């Protein structure tokens, strides 16, 4: 079973995956992204943060060495975490590659969108690829703001959380939020998606993104119930599973 013949999209979670890997390097770094794409990821998911001096950087956590990232300048962030990339450098390093950017509720997502949208809009104009850049968030408000800026942009709602309160299962309410907000994908941990919810989401016209598809069991679940956007910490392993199945 070949990946593209069956419309699978393999998405590297923070590049090669969360944490530190001997081959892929530190998460959310140039090395991790390069490894994921080399391993045949179709897209890479990464996290956006805003520094004290207004730079958008690729970083996941709220804090760095006990200090809030938003209270540090870009230079201070990169001194503490040498692998951290600026947003504009990310685009320079990976021209034509596809990314899905996660917007954290604890960041100033409005300011982040306002700062990066000119880059995105220019890229769309030049390459005519509206789906090159996508947005992902636990916050429905963050995604609604993206849609206010440009309704064409692809958005994915992580349905296992609502208003910063962890919810273990996707529900009909999450689907309705996506439909009402013009969001194209509902996503979350595969164990949080019952088959009936997957079918209901698809019937509502939503794409379904499941993660983290790191094992044969999770892949078979996604395959059985028709989920085709697969988030993973192990790009090489997932690609091999798809191609061997």
N, C-alpha and C positions, 0 to 999 in steps of 0.2 A: 504494500500500500504506500504510494508515494504521497508526500505531504501536499503539494500544490494541486494534485489531481483531486484531492478530497477537501480542499479549501482550508487546511489547517494553517493557523498563524502561530508561530512559536515566538514567545515574548520573553526575553531574558530579564529576570527580576533584578533590578539594580545592576544590570550587566550580566556578569557570570553568576550572580546570586548574592544573597545577603551574607554578611560575614567576610572572612578572609579565606581565599582558596589558593593553594600553591601555584596553580596554573593561571587562574583568572585574575589573581591579585585582589587588592582591596575593593570592596563594593563601591559602586558609583564613581569609579576612577577610569581614566583613559584606558588603562590596561584591561580592566574588567570589561569595558564596552567593546574594545577591540577583540578580545577573546570570544565574547558572545557572538559578534558578527562573523568572526572567522569560523565559529562552530555552526554557522548557518541559522542564527536567529533572524527572523524577519523584522522584528522590532526589538527595541530595548526600552525598558521602563526605568526611569530615574526620578530623583526627588529634587524639587526646587526650593531654595531657601534664599532669604534676603539679608544681606549684610548691613551693618550699621551705616555704611557710606553708600548704600543704595545699589550695590552690585548683586545680580542674580547669580548664585553659585549652585553647583550640584552637590547637595549634602542632605542627608536624611534626618539626623537626630535634632532634637530641640537644643541640646547642649553640646559643647565641646570642652572637655576637661573641666566640667563643672560650671562653665560659664555659658549663658544663653548665646546661641549663634547670632541672633539678631542684634546683640549688643557688641559684636566684634566687627572690625573692618574686614574687608576682603583680604588684605595683607595678613591680618592676624589669624584669620581662618586658615589661610593657605600655609602660614608658618606652623600652625598647630597640626594641620592635616595636609601634608604636601601634595597628596594626590587629587585634591579638590580642584575642579575645573570651573572657569567662568562659563556662563551660558553662551556667549558669543564665540569663545574658543571651542566649545563643544561642537558648534555648527561648522567651524573651520576645520576641526579635526576629522569630522565625519560627514563630509558633503554627500548628499543624496541618501543617507541612511535615515531610517524611520525611528522616531522616538515617541514614547508616551510619557508625558510629564505628570508626576503626582504633585498635587497641591495639598499641602498640609494645613489643617485648620488652625494650627498654632503659628503660622506665618501670615504675613500681610499679603494674602493671595491677590487682592485687588491691585496692589502696587506691583507685584510680580508680573501679573498679566499685562498691566499698562506698559511695563518696561520691555517685555519681550515681544508683544504683539507686532510692533513694526518689523522686527526680523522675520517673524512668521508670515506676515502679510506680504512682505517683499519676496520671500521664498515661494509662496503660493503663486504670486504673479509671474515669477520667472519660470517655475517648473510645472505649473498647472496641476499640482498634486495636493488636493485639499486634505488628503489622509496621511500625508507625511508626518505631521505633528498632531498628536492626540493628547487629551487631558484626562486625568484619572483623579478621583478624590473620594474620601469618606464623607466629605462635606457637600451636601446638595447645593448649598448656597454658593460655594466656590464654583461649581459647574454652571449654575445659573448665571453667574457673573461672566463666565467665559462666553456663554450663549448671548448675553447682552452685547458683548464686544463684537462677536461674529457668529451668527447662528449656524454658519456652515461647519464650524469646527467640531470634530468628533470628540464626544465626551463619554466617559465611562464612570458609572457610579458604583463604588464598593458597597454593596448592599448589606454587609454584615455589621454596619455601624450607622447610627442615625443620631445627629446632633451630639456627636462625641460620646455617645453611650454605646458600649459594645453590645451588639446583638449577634447571637451565634448563627441565626438562620435567616436566609432571604425570604421575604414574604410578598403577598399580593400588594401590600402597601408600598413596598419598595418599587415594584413594577409600575404601579400607578404614578409614583413620583417621577420616574424616568419618562413615562409617556407624557405627563403633564408638562415636563420641563424641556422636552425635545432632546433628551439624552439618548444616544444610540446604543449604549451597551450597559448591561448590568453585570457586575463582576463580584468575585469573592472567593473564599476558600471552598474547595470542591465539596467538603463535608457539610457545608452550610447550605447546599442547594439540593433540595429534594427533587426527584424526577418531575413531579407535577409542577413545581415552580419553574423548572427549566422549560417545560413544554408551554406553560402559560406565558412566560417571557417571550419565547419565540413566536407564539401566536399573536402577541402584541406588537410584533415587528422589531423586537430588540435582539441584538447580538448578545451572546452569553460568553463571558470570559471566566474561566476557572483557573484557580491556582491553589496551592502550588503543585503543579503536575510534575512531581519528581520521581514517581514510582510507576511500576507496571499497573498496580491496582488503581491508582488515581487516573492514569491514562485510559484504562479500560472503562472506567466510569464515564469520563468525558466522551469517549468514543460511543459508548452505548446510548447515551442520552443526547447526542448531537451537538455538544459544545465544541466549537472549532477554534476559539481564541484561547490559547493555552499559555499561562504564565508559569515560568519555571526558574528554579535555582540551578538546574542542571541541563543546560541547553544541549550538550552533546548527547547525553543519555536520552533525552526526550526525542531528539531527531532520530536517533537510532531505533527507538521503540516504534516511532511512526513508520519509518522506512522498512522495518522488519515485519510489521504486523500483517 
